[in-house]
């Protein structure tokens, strides 16, 4: 349904709207499924326009897809909306949020900030750890170390649940940060405000490693030997 048709229907009061919440950390595939399940827009149309170079350029998105450029929030959309209107609305929200952000001290452009923030979003389970996780990634980038970020591997193989397999770690994908140095080519999800702030303002630390504990938190290490001991302790 076009925007003009929706406006005419709204003026007559005969348009049904849906309240849709897009959680922090959702990727395009999850957003697609959530929107279609609520009757907002068709999955195929959403994915088509989310990767259409001409449409993205018109929105000011200089990236391969809209991944990471759609802000996770609660929206109200008319049923049967044009996917372009939905994507544009979510991107406008992201632009609004980014305008509120302080100037970056991270030395990354917008695409780099959103990409790094998406990694932080997927790794952090405890909000207070976001800036420390960000510091690990920043430190590794400065040293040109591979990021070794598990969520990028999941994104590479497009399997977002279950254990990571050895074959996944060996996948020859630009998103596999166990094999490729630097940030992946795009964000891997829609980061929330706090993860963006963490990417912009990481904690000042010398940590280079972290491993998940059994309570959702992480153990942070400065050396590989310390990290290996932590892995043996927490990943039995």
Secondary structure, 3 states (H helix, E strand, C coil): CCHHHHHHHHHHCCCCEEEEECCCCCCHHHHHHHHHHCCCCCHHHHHHHHCCHHHHHHHCCCCCCCCCCCCCCEEEEECCCCHHHHHHHHHHHHHHHHHCCCCCCCCCCHHHHHHHHHHHHHHCCCHHHHHHHHHHHHHHHHCCCCCCCHHHHHHHHCCCCCCCCHHHHCCCCCCCCCCCCCCCCCCCCCCCHHHHHHHHCCCCCCCCEEEECCCCCEEEECCHHHHHHHHHHHCC
